[in-house]
Amino acid sequence: MNSTARNALRVVALFVATTGVALAANEELFYKSPTWGPGLGAGLAIGLAAFGAASSQGKAASSALEGMARNPETGGSLQTPMLIALVFMETLVLFSFVIAGKMSGLF
């Protein structure tokens, strides 16, 4: 595994671990439940959703820019579908935030 992938995995692991602990730090949730699993599960959901969306958004933008660089006349016709795809990807992340909040008892 190359160093970029290793660093990306470290960042995702750190984000997931700290988010789960932060969500589990809610005292009401902690004392109602004998485990802090819902907070950790919510942190894992948020971390994986954010990582997946970021990588797919980067790939979509990169591909669109490569297409525009190869054929500059198609710039306008590539921009709108790319923006719609980016909006759908970001919407999935927002849905995962809501689901994670429901899982952890924050909402």
Backbone hydrogen bonds in HBPLUS format (Angstrom, degrees):
<---DONOR---> <-ACCEPTOR-->    atom                        ^
c    i                          cat <-CA-CA->   ^        H-A-AA   ^      H-
h    n   atom  resd res      DA  || num        DHA   H-A  angle D-A-AA Bond
n    s   type  num  typ     dist DA aas  dist angle  dist       angle   num
A0006-ARG N   A0002-ASN O   3.07 MM   4  6.31 157.7  2.12 149.8 156.8     1
A0007-ASN N   A0003-SER O   2.88 MM   4  6.02 158.8  1.92 146.2 151.4     2
A0008-ALA N   A0004-THR O   2.93 MM   4  6.14 155.0  1.99 146.7 154.0     3
A0009-LEU N   A0005-ALA O   2.95 MM   4  6.17 157.2  2.01 147.9 153.4     4
A0010-ARG N   A0006-ARG O   3.01 MM   4  6.27 150.0  2.10 143.6 152.1     5
A0011-VAL N   A0007-ASN O   2.98 MM   4  6.24 158.3  2.03 149.9 155.0     6
A0012-VAL N   A0008-ALA O   2.98 MM   4  6.23 163.2  2.01 151.0 155.4     7
A0013-ALA N   A0009-LEU O   2.89 MM   4  6.02 162.7  1.92 146.7 152.0     8
A0014-LEU N   A0010-ARG O   2.91 MM   4  6.07 159.5  1.95 148.8 154.5     9
A0015-PHE N   A0011-VAL O   2.89 MM   4  6.06 160.6  1.93 149.4 155.0    10
A0016-VAL N   A0012-VAL O   2.87 MM   4  6.03 166.0  1.89 154.1 158.0    11
A0017-ALA N   A0013-ALA O   2.94 MM   4  6.03 162.8  1.97 146.3 151.6    12
A0018-THR N   A0014-LEU O   2.95 MM   4  6.05 168.9  1.96 151.3 154.6    13
A0019-THR N   A0015-PHE O   2.94 MM   4  5.92 159.0  1.98 147.2 153.6    14
A0020-GLY N   A0016-VAL O   3.03 MM   4  6.03 160.2  2.07 144.7 150.3    15
A0021-VAL N   A0017-ALA O   3.15 MM   4  6.31 159.2  2.19 145.0 150.3    16
A0022-ALA N   A0018-THR O   2.93 MM   4  6.03 155.2  2.00 143.2 150.6    17
A0023-LEU N   A0019-THR O   2.91 MM   4  6.10 159.4  1.95 150.7 155.6    18
A0024-ALA N   A0020-GLY O   2.94 MM   4  6.03 142.5  2.08 137.7 148.7    19
A0025-ALA N   A0021-VAL O   3.00 MM   4  6.09 117.1  2.41 136.5 150.9    20
A0025-ALA N   A0022-ALA O   3.27 MM   3  5.16 147.3  2.38  94.0 103.4    21
A0030-PHE N   A0026-ASN O   2.88 MM   4  6.06 155.9  1.94 153.5 161.6    22
A0031-TYR N   A0027-GLU O   2.90 MM   4  6.04 160.1  1.94 153.6 156.9    23
A0032-LYS N   A0028-GLU O   3.01 MM   4  6.06 144.8  2.14 144.2 153.6    24
A0033-SER N   A0029-LEU O   3.14 MM   4  6.08 150.2  2.24 142.5 148.8    25
A0040-LEU N   A0036-TRP O   3.21 MM   4  6.51 157.8  2.27 146.8 153.3    26
A0041-GLY N   A0037-GLY O   2.75 MM   4  5.90 159.1  1.79 156.6 162.8    27
A0042-ALA N   A0038-PRO O   2.88 MM   4  6.02 152.1  1.96 142.1 149.6    28
A0043-GLY N   A0039-GLY O   2.91 MM   4  6.13 156.7  1.96 144.5 151.1    29
A0044-LEU N   A0040-LEU O   2.91 MM   4  6.12 153.0  1.98 144.8 152.2    30
A0045-ALA N   A0041-GLY O   2.93 MM   4  6.14 154.9  1.99 143.9 150.8    31
A0046-ILE N   A0042-ALA O   2.93 MM   4  6.15 162.9  1.95 152.3 156.4    32
A0047-GLY N   A0043-GLY O   2.90 MM   4  6.00 165.4  1.92 147.5 152.2    33
A0048-LEU N   A0044-LEU O   2.95 MM   4  6.04 167.6  1.97 150.2 153.6    34
A0049-ALA N   A0045-ALA O   2.99 MM   4  6.01 157.3  2.04 143.8 150.7    35
A0050-ALA N   A0046-ILE O   2.90 MM   4  6.01 163.2  1.92 152.1 156.9    36
A0051-PHE N   A0047-GLY O   2.95 MM   4  6.06 160.2  1.99 146.2 152.1    37
A0052-GLY N   A0048-LEU O   2.89 MM   4  5.95 164.4  1.92 146.1 150.9    38
A0053-ALA N   A0049-ALA O   2.93 MM   4  6.01 162.4  1.96 147.2 152.4    39
A0054-ALA N   A0050-ALA O   2.93 MM   4  5.97 160.0  1.97 144.9 151.0    40
A0055-SER N   A0051-PHE O   3.02 MM   4  6.17 163.2  2.05 149.3 153.6    41
A0056-SER N   A0052-GLY O   3.01 MM   4  6.13 159.2  2.06 144.7 151.0    42
A0057-GLN N   A0053-ALA O   2.78 MM   4  5.84 154.5  1.85 148.9 156.2    43
A0058-GLY N   A0054-ALA O   2.99 MM   4  6.06 155.6  2.05 141.7 148.4    44
A0059-LYS N   A0055-SER O   3.05 MM   4  6.23 155.6  2.11 142.0 148.4    45
A0060-ALA N   A0056-SER O   2.92 MM   4  6.08 157.0  1.98 144.1 150.4    46
A0061-ALA N   A0057-GLN O   2.94 MM   4  6.08 167.5  1.95 150.5 153.9    47
A0062-SER N   A0058-GLY O   2.91 MM   4  5.95 157.3  1.96 143.6 150.8    48
A0063-SER N   A0059-LYS O   2.93 MM   4  6.05 161.0  1.97 146.5 151.4    49
A0064-ALA N   A0060-ALA O   2.98 MM   4  6.17 157.8  2.03 146.9 153.3    50
A0065-LEU N   A0061-ALA O   2.92 MM   4  6.08 160.8  1.95 149.5 154.9    51
A0066-GLU N   A0062-SER O   2.92 MM   4  6.10 153.2  1.99 146.4 154.1    52
A0067-GLY N   A0063-SER O   2.95 MM   4  6.15 155.5  2.01 144.1 150.7    53
A0068-MET N   A0064-ALA O   2.92 MM   4  6.20 152.5  1.99 146.5 154.2    54
A0069-ALA N   A0065-LEU O   2.88 MM   4  6.04 145.8  2.00 142.0 151.4    55
A0070-ARG N   A0066-GLU O   2.99 MM   4  6.21 150.6  2.07 146.4 153.6    56
A0071-ASN N   A0067-GLY O   3.03 MM   4  6.12 152.5  2.11 142.8 150.3    57
A0074-THR N   A0071-ASN O   3.10 MM   3  5.92 160.9  2.13 125.9 130.7    58
A0075-GLY N   A0072-PRO O   3.27 MM   3  5.50 164.1  2.30 113.1 114.3    59
A0078-LEU N   A0074-THR O   2.97 MM   4  6.11 134.5  2.19 153.3 165.4    60
A0079-GLN N   A0075-GLY O   3.14 MM   4  6.15 141.2  2.30 143.9 153.1    61
A0082-MET N   A0078-LEU O   3.18 MM   4  6.19 153.0  2.26 144.2 152.1    62
A0083-LEU N   A0079-GLN O   2.97 MM   4  6.19 160.0  2.01 152.9 157.9    63
A0084-ILE N   A0080-THR O   3.03 MM   4  6.26 157.9  2.08 153.8 159.7    64
A0085-ALA N   A0081-PRO O   2.98 MM   4  6.15 157.4  2.03 144.3 150.3    65
A0086-LEU N   A0082-MET O   2.92 MM   4  6.19 154.6  1.99 149.3 156.5    66
A0087-VAL N   A0083-LEU O   2.96 MM   4  6.18 151.6  2.04 144.4 151.8    67
A0088-PHE N   A0084-ILE O   3.04 MM   4  6.35 157.5  2.09 148.8 154.2    68
A0089-MET N   A0085-ALA O   3.00 MM   4  6.27 156.5  2.05 148.1 154.6    69
A0090-GLU N   A0086-LEU O   2.97 MM   4  6.17 160.6  2.00 148.2 153.3    70
A0091-THR N   A0087-VAL O   2.91 MM   4  6.07 147.4  2.02 145.6 154.9    71
A0092-LEU N   A0088-PHE O   3.17 MM   4  6.44 149.1  2.27 144.6 150.9    72
A0093-VAL N   A0089-MET O   3.37 MM   4  6.76 147.1  2.49 140.3 148.4    73
A0094-LEU N   A0090-GLU O   3.03 MM   4  6.39 157.5  2.08 149.0 155.0    74
A0095-PHE N   A0091-THR O   2.92 MM   4  6.20 153.3  1.99 148.5 155.9    75
A0096-SER N   A0092-LEU O   3.02 MM   4  6.27 149.3  2.12 139.6 147.8    76
A0097-PHE N   A0093-VAL O   2.96 MM   4  6.34 144.8  2.09 146.9 156.8    77
A0098-VAL N   A0094-LEU O   3.11 MM   4  6.43 156.5  2.17 147.3 152.4    78
A0099-ILE N   A0095-PHE O   2.92 MM   4  6.19 163.6  1.95 152.9 157.6    79
A0100-ALA N   A0096-SER O   2.83 MM   4  5.90 158.3  1.87 144.5 150.9    80
A0101-GLY N   A0097-PHE O   2.90 MM   4  6.08 151.2  1.99 143.2 151.3    81
A0102-LYS N   A0098-VAL O   2.95 MM   4  6.25 151.7  2.03 146.7 154.3    82
A0103-MET N   A0099-ILE O   2.85 MM   4  6.12 153.8  1.92 147.8 155.6    83
A0104-SER N   A0100-ALA O   2.98 MM   4  6.17 155.9  2.04 148.0 153.4    84
A0106-LEU N   A0101-GLY O   2.93 MM   5  5.09 139.2  2.10 154.3 156.2    85
A0105-GLY N   A0102-LYS O   3.31 MM   3  5.15 149.1  2.41  95.0 103.9    86
